[in-house]
């Protein structure tokens, strides 16, 4: 298994040690699982193929095309 060295601030290392002691069997297991989780979270791509979004965008754009001017002088007749 490959190994590497990592420099952490004292605060981050203290947080890591506390997490490793409370949630994992060893620091090695904690490091491996936390790094794997971070990589997985980083590689997530958001797929937003909801057709309702396009419909709403179109409706919002059309709303301004069909709206009458509320400040029209023609409406101010007495």
MOUR-V79126 format. One record per residue. RES is the residue in three letters. PHI is phi in radians with two decimals (none if undefined). PSI is psi in whole degrees, -180 to 180 (999 if undefined). BURIAL is 1 if it has 24 or more other ideal C-beta (glycine too) atoms within 12 Angstrom, else 0. Layout:
res:RES phi:PHI psi:PSI burial:BURIAL
res:RES phi:PHI psi:PSI burial:BURIAL
//
This chain:
res:UNK phi:none psi:134 burial:0
res:UNK phi:-1.16 psi:150 burial:0
res:UNK phi:-2.22 psi:158 burial:0
res:UNK phi:-2.67 psi:163 burial:0
res:UNK phi:-1.89 psi:142 burial:0
res:UNK phi:-2.38 psi:131 burial:0
res:UNK phi:-1.70 psi:125 burial:0
res:UNK phi:-2.12 psi:152 burial:0
res:UNK phi:-1.19 psi:161 burial:0
res:UNK phi:-1.05 psi:-40 burial:0
res:UNK phi:-1.11 psi:-46 burial:0
res:UNK phi:-1.16 psi:-40 burial:0
res:UNK phi:-1.15 psi:-39 burial:0
res:UNK phi:-1.10 psi:-42 burial:0
res:UNK phi:-1.10 psi:-42 burial:0
res:UNK phi:-1.09 psi:-46 burial:1
res:UNK phi:-1.08 psi:-42 burial:0
res:UNK phi:-1.11 psi:-44 burial:0
res:UNK phi:-1.13 psi:-44 burial:0
res:UNK phi:-1.09 psi:-41 burial:0
res:UNK phi:-1.19 psi:-35 burial:0
res:UNK phi:-1.58 psi:-27 burial:0
res:UNK phi:-2.03 psi:-17 burial:0
res:UNK phi:-2.24 psi:162 burial:0
res:UNK phi:-1.32 psi:-44 burial:0
res:UNK phi:-2.35 psi:163 burial:0
res:UNK phi:-1.14 psi:-34 burial:0
res:UNK phi:-1.10 psi:-44 burial:0
res:UNK phi:-1.12 psi:-42 burial:0
res:UNK phi:-1.06 psi:-47 burial:0
res:UNK phi:-1.07 psi:-46 burial:1
res:UNK phi:-1.09 psi:-46 burial:0
res:UNK phi:-1.23 psi:-38 burial:0
res:UNK phi:-1.20 psi:-40 burial:0
res:UNK phi:-1.15 psi:-43 burial:0
res:UNK phi:-1.09 psi:-41 burial:0
res:UNK phi:-1.13 psi:-41 burial:0
res:UNK phi:-1.13 psi:-41 burial:0
res:UNK phi:-1.13 psi:-43 burial:0
res:UNK phi:-1.10 psi:-43 burial:0
res:UNK phi:-1.16 psi:-37 burial:0
res:UNK phi:-1.20 psi:-33 burial:0
res:UNK phi:-1.54 psi:5 burial:0
res:UNK phi:-1.26 psi:128 burial:0
res:UNK phi:-1.89 psi:136 burial:0
res:UNK phi:-1.51 psi:122 burial:0
res:UNK phi:-1.90 psi:116 burial:0
res:UNK phi:-2.14 psi:82 burial:0
res:UNK phi:-1.82 psi:34 burial:0
res:UNK phi:-1.35 psi:115 burial:0
res:UNK phi:-1.13 psi:-22 burial:0
res:UNK phi:-1.12 psi:-32 burial:0
res:UNK phi:-1.06 psi:-45 burial:0
res:UNK phi:-1.14 psi:-38 burial:0
res:UNK phi:-1.11 psi:-44 burial:0
res:UNK phi:-1.14 psi:-41 burial:0
res:UNK phi:-1.05 psi:-43 burial:0
res:UNK phi:-1.14 psi:-40 burial:0
res:UNK phi:-1.15 psi:-40 burial:0
res:UNK phi:-1.11 psi:-41 burial:0
res:UNK phi:-1.17 psi:-40 burial:0
res:UNK phi:-1.24 psi:-27 burial:0
res:UNK phi:-1.03 psi:-39 burial:0
res:UNK phi:-1.36 psi:-24 burial:0
res:UNK phi:-1.28 psi:-32 burial:0
res:UNK phi:-1.75 psi:-10 burial:0
res:UNK phi:-1.30 psi:141 burial:0
res:UNK phi:-1.50 psi:157 burial:0
res:UNK phi:-1.25 psi:116 burial:0
res:UNK phi:-1.22 psi:-16 burial:0
res:UNK phi:-1.78 psi:24 burial:0
res:UNK phi:-1.15 psi:136 burial:0
res:UNK phi:-1.20 psi:-26 burial:0
res:UNK phi:-1.13 psi:-26 burial:0
res:UNK phi:-1.41 psi:-8 burial:0
res:UNK phi:-1.58 psi:18 burial:0
res:UNK phi:-1.23 psi:141 burial:0
res:UNK phi:-1.74 psi:999 burial:0
//
